[in-house]
């Protein structure tokens, strides 16, 4: 994939010389650049480590609906969580 230049430039995972840290630094720089330009920035960080062992997905989805999360983002999360063990 690297040799054929098939990765997007923002892809950090599973690439030589890139890591979670390099991704966070790139994102941090991006957010600071947007803020310096006077733009608004919203960021959501999700950490699913061990979440599948501890959480009832139906409860999570129900709570997300109650707080107003809906549409494409809720559909994405539902699809992500479907049939996970």
C-alpha atoms as an extended CHARMM CRD file, in Angstrom:
* protein
*
        85  EXT
         1         1  UNK       CA              0.0000000000        0.0000000000        0.0000000000  PROA      1               0.0000000000
         2         2  UNK       CA              2.8090000000        2.4230000000        0.8420000000  PROA      2               0.0000000000
         3         3  UNK       CA              4.7360000000        1.6390000000       -2.3440000000  PROA      3               0.0000000000
         4         4  UNK       CA              1.6740000000        2.3030000000       -4.4850000000  PROA      4               0.0000000000
         5         5  UNK       CA              0.7860000000        5.4380000000       -2.4800000000  PROA      5               0.0000000000
         6         6  UNK       CA             -2.6620000000        4.0270000000       -1.6810000000  PROA      6               0.0000000000
         7         7  UNK       CA             -2.9240000000        5.3820000000        1.8600000000  PROA      7               0.0000000000
         8         8  UNK       CA             -4.5090000000        8.7600000000        2.4560000000  PROA      8               0.0000000000
         9         9  UNK       CA             -1.9970000000       11.2300000000        3.8610000000  PROA      9               0.0000000000
        10        10  UNK       CA             -3.9500000000       11.3880000000        7.1280000000  PROA      10              0.0000000000
        11        11  UNK       CA             -3.6860000000        7.6110000000        7.7080000000  PROA      11              0.0000000000
        12        12  UNK       CA             -1.4600000000        6.9660000000       10.7100000000  PROA      12              0.0000000000
        13        13  UNK       CA             -2.3890000000        3.4960000000       11.9350000000  PROA      13              0.0000000000
        14        14  UNK       CA             -0.4310000000        0.5370000000       10.5990000000  PROA      14              0.0000000000
        15        15  UNK       CA              2.1100000000        2.7100000000        8.7800000000  PROA      15              0.0000000000
        16        16  UNK       CA              5.8540000000        2.7560000000        9.3120000000  PROA      16              0.0000000000
        17        17  UNK       CA              7.0020000000        5.8740000000       11.1510000000  PROA      17              0.0000000000
        18        18  UNK       CA              3.4870000000        6.8220000000       12.2030000000  PROA      18              0.0000000000
        19        19  UNK       CA              1.6150000000        6.1320000000       15.4140000000  PROA      19              0.0000000000
        20        20  UNK       CA             -1.2180000000        7.2120000000       17.6690000000  PROA      20              0.0000000000
        21        21  UNK       CA              1.0650000000        9.9860000000       18.8720000000  PROA      21              0.0000000000
        22        22  UNK       CA              1.8040000000       11.2670000000       15.3630000000  PROA      22              0.0000000000
        23        23  UNK       CA             -1.9480000000       11.2570000000       14.6320000000  PROA      23              0.0000000000
        24        24  UNK       CA             -2.7300000000       13.2110000000       17.7940000000  PROA      24              0.0000000000
        25        25  UNK       CA             -0.0310000000       15.7610000000       16.9990000000  PROA      25              0.0000000000
        26        26  UNK       CA             -1.3220000000       16.1910000000       13.4340000000  PROA      26              0.0000000000
        27        27  UNK       CA             -4.8710000000       16.6100000000       14.7330000000  PROA      27              0.0000000000
        28        28  UNK       CA             -3.7160000000       19.1040000000       17.3750000000  PROA      28              0.0000000000
        29        29  UNK       CA             -1.9540000000       21.1820000000       14.7090000000  PROA      29              0.0000000000
        30        30  UNK       CA             -5.0540000000       21.0310000000       12.4900000000  PROA      30              0.0000000000
        31        31  UNK       CA             -7.3440000000       22.2250000000       15.3040000000  PROA      31              0.0000000000
        32        32  UNK       CA             -4.9740000000       25.0500000000       16.2520000000  PROA      32              0.0000000000
        33        33  UNK       CA             -4.7750000000       26.1710000000       12.6110000000  PROA      33              0.0000000000
        34        34  UNK       CA             -8.5880000000       26.2870000000       12.3280000000  PROA      34              0.0000000000
        35        35  UNK       CA             -8.9150000000       28.1990000000       15.6000000000  PROA      35              0.0000000000
        36        36  UNK       CA             -6.2700000000       30.7020000000       14.4680000000  PROA      36              0.0000000000
        37        37  UNK       CA             -8.3910000000       31.2620000000       11.3430000000  PROA      37              0.0000000000
        38        38  UNK       CA            -11.3940000000       32.0340000000       13.5500000000  PROA      38              0.0000000000
        39        39  UNK       CA            -13.2710000000       28.8460000000       12.7360000000  PROA      39              0.0000000000
        40        40  UNK       CA            -15.2510000000       26.7420000000       15.1850000000  PROA      40              0.0000000000
        41        41  UNK       CA            -13.9790000000       23.2430000000       15.9360000000  PROA      41              0.0000000000
        42        42  UNK       CA            -15.8230000000       20.2450000000       17.3760000000  PROA      42              0.0000000000
        43        43  UNK       CA            -13.9680000000       17.0620000000       18.2120000000  PROA      43              0.0000000000
        44        44  UNK       CA            -15.1860000000       13.7360000000       19.5460000000  PROA      44              0.0000000000
        45        45  UNK       CA            -12.7480000000       11.1750000000       20.9260000000  PROA      45              0.0000000000
        46        46  UNK       CA            -13.9410000000        7.6050000000       21.3150000000  PROA      46              0.0000000000
        47        47  UNK       CA            -11.9900000000        4.9330000000       23.1310000000  PROA      47              0.0000000000
        48        48  UNK       CA            -13.4920000000        1.4930000000       22.7300000000  PROA      48              0.0000000000
        49        49  UNK       CA            -10.8040000000       -0.3480000000       24.7020000000  PROA      49              0.0000000000
        50        50  UNK       CA            -12.5260000000       -3.0770000000       26.7170000000  PROA      50              0.0000000000
        51        51  UNK       CA            -15.8790000000       -1.3610000000       26.1580000000  PROA      51              0.0000000000
        52        52  UNK       CA            -17.2870000000       -4.5210000000       24.6290000000  PROA      52              0.0000000000
        53        53  UNK       CA            -16.7130000000       -6.3970000000       27.8740000000  PROA      53              0.0000000000
        54        54  UNK       CA            -18.4540000000       -3.8720000000       30.1010000000  PROA      54              0.0000000000
        55        55  UNK       CA            -21.2890000000       -2.0830000000       28.3150000000  PROA      55              0.0000000000
        56        56  UNK       CA            -24.8140000000       -3.0240000000       27.2590000000  PROA      56              0.0000000000
        57        57  UNK       CA            -25.0210000000       -1.4290000000       23.8040000000  PROA      57              0.0000000000
        58        58  UNK       CA            -28.8000000000       -1.0220000000       23.9550000000  PROA      58              0.0000000000
        59        59  UNK       CA            -28.4710000000        1.1210000000       27.0620000000  PROA      59              0.0000000000
        60        60  UNK       CA            -25.7630000000        3.2280000000       25.4280000000  PROA      60              0.0000000000
        61        61  UNK       CA            -27.8280000000        3.7480000000       22.2730000000  PROA      61              0.0000000000
        62        62  UNK       CA            -30.9250000000        4.6060000000       24.3340000000  PROA      62              0.0000000000
        63        63  UNK       CA            -28.9970000000        7.1980000000       26.3390000000  PROA      63              0.0000000000
        64        64  UNK       CA            -27.5030000000        8.6580000000       23.1730000000  PROA      64              0.0000000000
        65        65  UNK       CA            -31.0010000000        9.1440000000       21.7330000000  PROA      65              0.0000000000
        66        66  UNK       CA            -32.1550000000       10.8150000000       24.9630000000  PROA      66              0.0000000000
        67        67  UNK       CA            -29.3630000000       13.3870000000       24.8330000000  PROA      67              0.0000000000
        68        68  UNK       CA            -30.1040000000       14.2240000000       21.2000000000  PROA      68              0.0000000000
        69        69  UNK       CA            -27.6410000000       12.1650000000       19.2120000000  PROA      69              0.0000000000
        70        70  UNK       CA            -29.4190000000       11.0160000000       16.0740000000  PROA      70              0.0000000000
        71        71  UNK       CA            -29.1500000000       10.7370000000       12.3210000000  PROA      71              0.0000000000
        72        72  UNK       CA            -25.9960000000        9.5660000000       10.5800000000  PROA      72              0.0000000000
        73        73  UNK       CA            -23.7880000000        9.6200000000       13.6690000000  PROA      73              0.0000000000
        74        74  UNK       CA            -26.1890000000        7.3910000000       15.6170000000  PROA      74              0.0000000000
        75        75  UNK       CA            -26.5450000000        5.0930000000       12.6000000000  PROA      75              0.0000000000
        76        76  UNK       CA            -22.7460000000        4.8390000000       12.3770000000  PROA      76              0.0000000000
        77        77  UNK       CA            -22.4150000000        3.9520000000       16.0570000000  PROA      77              0.0000000000
        78        78  UNK       CA            -25.2490000000        1.3900000000       15.8200000000  PROA      78              0.0000000000
        79        79  UNK       CA            -23.5560000000       -0.2590000000       12.8370000000  PROA      79              0.0000000000
        80        80  UNK       CA            -20.2040000000       -0.2090000000       14.6090000000  PROA      80              0.0000000000
        81        81  UNK       CA            -21.6110000000       -1.8550000000       17.7180000000  PROA      81              0.0000000000
        82        82  UNK       CA            -23.8120000000       -4.4080000000       15.9570000000  PROA      82              0.0000000000
        83        83  UNK       CA            -22.8920000000       -8.0510000000       16.6230000000  PROA      83              0.0000000000
        84        84  UNK       CA            -19.7180000000       -7.1840000000       18.5610000000  PROA      84              0.0000000000
        85        85  UNK       CA            -18.3720000000       -9.5140000000       21.2210000000  PROA      85              0.0000000000
